Structures are given as C-alpha cells and as structure tokens.
Amino acid sequence: MNPTETENLCGLKREAFQTTINGKKTDLYILRNSLGNEVAITNYGGAIVGIMVPDRDGNYANVIQGYDNINDAINASQPYLSTLIGRFGNRICRGKFRLRGKDYQLAINNGVNALHGGPKGFHARVWDAVQMNEQSLVLELISAYGEEGYTGEVKVTVVYTWTNENELMIEYLATTNKMTIINLTNHGFFSLAGIADPTPTIEDLECEINADYYLPIDETSIPTGEIRFVKDTPFDFRTPKPVGRDIDADNEQIRNGSGYDHCYVLNKREEGELSFAARIYEPKSGRTMDVYTTEPGVQVYTDNFGQGEKGQNGATFPRRSAICFEAQHFPDTPNHPYFPSVVLKPGRRYKQKTIYQFGVRK
C-alpha cells in the first residue's frame, strides 16, 4: 500500500522525505483514524512530523514540531526534534559506565557527557518501515555491537499506532545477544497551540505531573543521586499550574536546567504498570494531551535552548515553544545502582509502552 496519499491534513509532501542513505530509503507515512485525524512519521529517526487534531472549534493544527523535508532533518540544528532516541535516552556522566566489571566509554556529545545514544544514535538512523494498515506503522532497526561504544548487538522494534480515541501509542521491543544497557524514548516536541511562525510559548499551558519526587541535577544536567520531594519547590505539578509560573524561579535546580529539564519519578503502584504520567491543557485552543507510560520516569523538558528553527510549512520554533514528556528510565542510571535497572540480558526482552492521548476541553 502507498504510505501516503497526495492530499493530507498536514500539507507535508511524501517526495520531500524520499532519499537514499547508505542504501536505505527514507519515506513519509501517514496514519489516519476513523475521526479523520492524522499522524505523519518518517522512518529517518522515526521522527513524528505531524499530529493533526482539532481545537474546541474544530480548527485543525499540527501540534508537534518537526522538519518538512529530509535534508533539513539530516542537517538539523535540533537533531532530536520529535525523534526516537536510543540506545540510551538522556545523559550518562562523562559517557562512562561499568558493566560486569568492564568499563565502557561512549561518544561524548553534550558538554562532558553522552546524550541520547550519541551523535549517530537512533535519531539519525534509517529504520526499516512497514505500514501495516491505515493506523499502524512498524519500524525496525539493528544496532551493531560496539555502535557508539555500546556492547551487544541490539534488535529494536517500535510500533506506532494511531487509535480511534486519538491516542498515539508507541510500543517498544528490544533484544540483545550480549548484556548491555538500554533506555528508549521518543523526544516529541509538543506545541498544543499549533505550530506557527512563530510558534506560541508553552508558558501558558496548564500542566499536571503525577509525581511526588524528581531528580535534582548538577551544572552539567547529571542527576546528583538525590530523589527530592517536589513539595514547596517549582517542580510541584501535582495539581495543575501554568508551566511558566515558576519556570524562571530563583532556584538552583531551575538555573541548572535553564528551566525544566528534569526527570520526574512517576507515582506507581507496581513496576511496569501502564499508568497516568502527565496532562497538559492549552487554554486558547482547548486542546489537551494526556500521557500514560509503563516507564518509571518522565523527563520534562521545556525547550530551553530553541533558537527559532524553521520547521513544517514555514513554522518557526522559538525558545520555550514546545514541551517534551520523554517517558524513560532515569538519566545516568548505570552510575546509580539504586535507580531502576537499565540492563538488558540475552534471552530477555525490553518492553515499553507510552501513550499520548489528544482531546479538547470545551
């Protein structure tokens, strides 16, 4: 079946995403549900480049940031913009970790630290893609032994499903032939007001996060090891409040992250349960997004380093025009033995499910 038709809500052109990289073809895939709403994904980095949903008045907008052609994606100033992340989402201190008594050194690409699997991580790979039906896309990748310094050959499958309830469901599965570490996520840059030129700030969003604790970070954004109570801090989103209320507070942690760039320890009754993580509400459009995940944490990032990048259909992305909810295990886990383990052994399967559900509030 054709991955996309000529006409689509997001206005993106399939041919703009078609090229060949190292013998593998890139393309654009459109998922549509029974409501007529759509999600657009490219197999370059598994990037989500379109989520078309209506506001309270029925007006459609694209609510995720991305590029509108393959060349801009390849040469991106924001290489992780709404892409899949691996092998290890978030940061590892100085790119070093020890596994079974052996020391490993990863590529350094974020100051003194390793970030998001390295410069040639999953965000910069061409995934094998099969569109199963109008609402489901399967992406597959083999990450070679030694890639970016990681041990083990890892086989990864990611399934995107766009349900009739406006849920973008992302299911991850991975296996390895040798013990390794893994921490997969999606780095969606969400702009519920709709991308534009310029895309509006996210500071007016009402945000709720189902977490009593978060992980403080040092000046290089590495967790200190402390698990801190959110009460009486700018990080308390247990009841909804505007994202911008405390985003520039006189607070060491806010300064260290240049805003919010912290992992929240999600409230869970049992390990691995699919449960509510966060909710945002955009008051002008009425759009909402609820996040559910099986992961123990969610990295909340308020696009603190955006520089007005050009995106889909002439949109621009200024600083703090998006918010990210990266469902994952905790940053730098290999160097914190009491954090939930990220070790994957042969014969075991890494599994994760995260759901972003879109709605409107009248």
N, C-alpha and C positions, 0 to 999 in steps of 0.2 A: 504494500500500500504506500501511497505517497505520504511522506512525513507531514506535509502541509499543503494546503490549497493556496491558490493565488490570493484570495481575499482572507484577511483575518482581522480581528479587532485591534491587535497591537500595531498593525501597519508595518511590521518587520518583513523583509524580503528573504525568502529562502536562499536565493542565489548569493546574497550578500554574506552568507555564512558558509559558503561552499568553497573549499580549497583542499589541497592535499599536503599533509605534514608528515614527513618521514614515512611516506607510503600509505598513510591512513587518511581517509576522507572525513572532513567535517561537514556538518549539516545543521539545519534548524528543524525542530519537531514541535508541532502544535498539539496540545491536549485540549479537548473540549468536553464539557459536561452537559447534562440534559438541560441545564438552565441557559446554555449558550455562552457561559463564561469560559475563559481560556487561560492556559499557561503555555508559555513558549520557552523551550530549552534547547541549548546547543550542546553537542557532545564534546566540544572543546572545553575542557574543565568541568563538564556537567553544569555549566552556568545557566541559571534561570534568568531569562532576559525579558520575560513578560508575565505579568499576572493581571489579567483584565477583569475587574469586578466593579459593580455599580456602587454609587453613593446612595444616600437616602432618597434622592430624587430620580434615581435610575440612570444617572450620567456615568459613563464608563471612564476609567483612567487606569493607566499602568501604575501599579503600586510597588514595583521593585526596580532597583537601579541596575543597569547593565549597559553593555555596548550594543550597537545596532549593526555591526559588521565584524567579520573575523579578523581583519587587520588591526582594528582598534583593540580587540580582545587580546591578540597576541602581543601587541606593543603597549599594553595598558600601563598607565601610571598607578592605577589601583588594581594590581593583578588578581586580587582575591574577590573582586566585586561579584557577589552573589554566586560564587563557585562552590564546588565540592572541595573539601580540604582533607589531605592525608599525606603521609601516613599518620602524622601526629598533629592534630589541631592545637593551636595555641603555642605557647613558648616552652622551651626546655633550656634551663640555665646553662649558658655558655656552650650549648649543644652537646653536653656531656651526660652520659648515664652509664650505669653498670648493670649488667645482666648476667647472672650465673657466674659471677666472679670475673667477667671480662669487661673492659672499658671500651666504650664506643664514642666516636667523635662524629657529630653531624655537621652538615653545612651551616655556617653562621650567616644569617641574612636579616637580622633585626638588632642593630647595635652589636652587643656582645653575645646575643642569644640566637638560638634556632627558632624559627617561626613557621608554623603551618606546613611542615614537611619539607621545607627548603625551597630554594628558587625554582626547582624543577619538580615540585610536588604535584599532587593530583590535579590541582587547579590549572596546570599548564600541560596536561596530557590530553591526547585524543582518545576518548573512550569508545569501545565497540558499542554500537547502539542498535536496538531492535524495538520499534514501536509495536507493541502487542495488539493494541486496539486504539480507539479514539481517546481513551482516558489513561493509558498506561505506557510508560517508556522504561525499558530495561537497559542499563549501562553496565559494561563490564571492563575490567582492567586487570592486568598482571603487573605487579610491581616487583622488579627483579631483585635478587639477592644483592645487597650492597648499594642499592639505589639511595642516593643522598646520605649514605653512611649507615643505613638500617640493615639489620640482619634478617635473613629469611626471605624466601620468595612468597609474596602475598597475593592471593587471588581475591578480587573485590567485585561484588555485585551491588548496584544501587538501583532500586526501583522507585520511580516517581509515579504516583497515582493521583489523579485529579477527580475527586469524588463528586457525586451529585449534591453533596452538602457543602460544596465549596471548601473542601479540605484538601490541601496539598500534603499528601502523605509521602514521606521519604523513608524507605526501608533499606537498611544496610546489612550486608552479609560478607564476612571475610574469613578465609582460612590461610594457614601458613604451613610450610614444610619444615620450619625451624623456629624455635622460640624467638619471639620478637615483641615489640610494643606497638600498640595501635590505638588511635583516638580520632575517629572520623566525625566530621560535622559538615554542615552547609553554612556558608557565610552570607546568607541573604541580607541585602541592604534594603530594608523595607521603608517605604515612604507612602503612608496611607492617604495623605492628601492628594497623591498623584504626582508623578514626576512632571517637571515643567522647566521653563527657563526664566528664572531659576526655580529649582525645586524648593518648596517651603521648608522652614525649620521644623524639626520634630520636638521643639521645646514645649509646644502647647499640647502634645499628646498626653492623655491620661494613661498612666501605666500602673499595673499591679504585678507583683512578682511573688510567687508562692515559696518564699524562702525566709527563714528566721536568721540565717547566717550567710556570710560571704567571706571571700578570701582576700585579706589585705595583700598589697603588693609593695615591692621596693621601687627604687627610682628607675629600674630597668624593666618594670612590669612583671617581675617574677614573684610568685607567692612567697611570703615570709615564712609560711608554715603555720601561722596562726589561723584559727577559724573563729571569726569575730561575730558577735551578736549585732544585728542591724539596728536594734532599738536605740533611739536618740542619736542616730547618725544620718547623713544624707542618703544612706543606702537602704533606708527603710521604705519599701514599696508594698508592705503587707496590706495596706489599704491604698486605693488608687490615689495618685497625686500627679501633677504635671511633671513631665521629665525635666523641664527647665527650672523647676523650683529651687533645687539645690545643686544644679549641675556645675555652678561656679562657686560653690561654698568655700569658705576659708577652712579647708580641711586637708590634712596631709595626703590622704588617700585620693581625694579629688585631684590634687595637684599632681600626684604620681601618675594618674591615668589621663591627665588633661581633660577630665570629665569622667564619665563612666566607661571603664574598660576593665571590668572585674567579673570574676566567676562567682555566681550565687550557688549556694549549697541548697538544692531543692528539698522541700519537705516531702518525705516519702514514708509510707507505711512499711513497704518492703522493697528490697533491692530489685531493680529491673522492672518495676510496675510502670505501666503507661499511665501517667497522671498529669494533672494540670500544672503548668510551669509559670505561665505569664499571660497577661492580656493587655492590649493597648486599644485606645479609643481616640479617634480623631474627631474633635467636636464639630468642625466646619462641615465635613463631608458626611459624618455619621458612621464612617467605616470602622469596623472593629477587626482585630486579629487575636485569636486565642492560640496559645502554644501548649502542646502536650508532648511529653517525651518519656522514654524509658531510661534516659541518662540521669546520673546523679547531680549534674550541674548544668548551668547555662551561663555562657559568657555574654554579658550585656555590654554592647559597645555602641556609643552614641556618635560615631563618625566624627571623631575629634580631629582628624587630620585631612578631611576632604578639602580639595583645593579648586572646586569649580569644574571638575572634569566634565567633558562632553559625553552624553550618553544617547539613548534611543531618541530618534526623531528630533534632534536638536535640543533635548533637555540638558540642563547643566546641574551639577551636584555640588553645591557649596558645603562648607563645613557644617556639620550637625543637621544635614538634611535627610538623614536616614538613621534607623536604629536596627541593631542586629541582635538576634537571640540565637546564639550558637550552642545548640544542645550538645553536650560532650562530657567526658571525664575531666578531671581538674587539670589545669596547667602544671607543667613540671612534675607530674606525678611520679616518674621514675626516680626522682630525687627526694621523695617524701613517702617513706614506706607505709605510713598510716592513712594515706589517701587511698580510695578505692582503686584496685589494681587495673593496670592497662596491659598486662602481659597476656599474650595470645600464644598458646602451645599447639603443636601439631596434634591433629585429631579433635581439637576443639573449634567451635565456631564463634566468631564475633558477630553479635546481632545488636541492632539498634533500630528503633522506630521513633520518628518525630513527625508531628502533625502541626501544620499551620492552617487554622480554620478562619475563613473570612466571612464577615457578616456586616449588617448595618443596624444602627440604633436609630429609631425614628425620632 
